[in-house]
Amino acid sequence: MTDKEKICVLGDGAWGTALATVFDRNGFDVAVWGCFEDEIREIKQAHENVRFLPGVPLPDRIVFTDNMEEAVEKASLIVLGTPSQYMRGVLEKFKPLFKPEEHAVVNISKGIEVESLKRMSELCAEILGEVHYCALSGPSHAEEVARKIPT
């Protein structure tokens, strides 16, 4: 148990994994949630996200899990790294764990929900209600961020 602030990344893709390494380098406790147990097991065994961020070694300090409750527990910042087409389902799964007085939400997912044409901010408001929300965007690439290449 540490006294460091914890960040939870919901989404184990390239961008979520890359930002998890940045958070770790900056002294945060980091947990990354992915919905597929076999992919999480593969990441843990390889110490690398071979599928989405090959060639980038991952620090042992980052916790990768398919248990959302474990990932979210004690986190103050929730990073939404799930692709936009799956965001609704992830937010619905996250909703029972969401504590508006404790969690700030940062969206790193690109795009809109195709069926409703809603932005991710609108989905968050619809599903989670009142939320401290912001979006992170820019012209960077996950593999460059993870390798500390200036963007």
Secondary structure as GFF3:
##gff-version 3
##sequence-region A 1 151
A	DSSP	beta_strand	6	10	.	.	.	ID=ss1
A	DSSP	alpha_helix	14	25	.	.	.	ID=ss2
A	DSSP	beta_strand	29	33	.	.	.	ID=ss3
A	DSSP	alpha_helix	37	46	.	.	.	ID=ss4
A	DSSP	beta_strand	48	49	.	.	.	ID=ss5
A	DSSP	beta_strand	53	57	.	.	.	ID=ss6
A	DSSP	beta_strand	63	65	.	.	.	ID=ss7
A	DSSP	alpha_helix	68	72	.	.	.	ID=ss8
A	DSSP	beta_strand	75	80	.	.	.	ID=ss9
A	DSSP	three_ten_helix	84	86	.	.	.	ID=ss10
A	DSSP	alpha_helix	87	94	.	.	.	ID=ss11
A	DSSP	three_ten_helix	95	97	.	.	.	ID=ss12
A	DSSP	beta_strand	104	107	.	.	.	ID=ss13
A	DSSP	alpha_helix	120	128	.	.	.	ID=ss14
A	DSSP	beta_strand	132	135	.	.	.	ID=ss15
A	DSSP	alpha_helix	142	146	.	.	.	ID=ss16
###
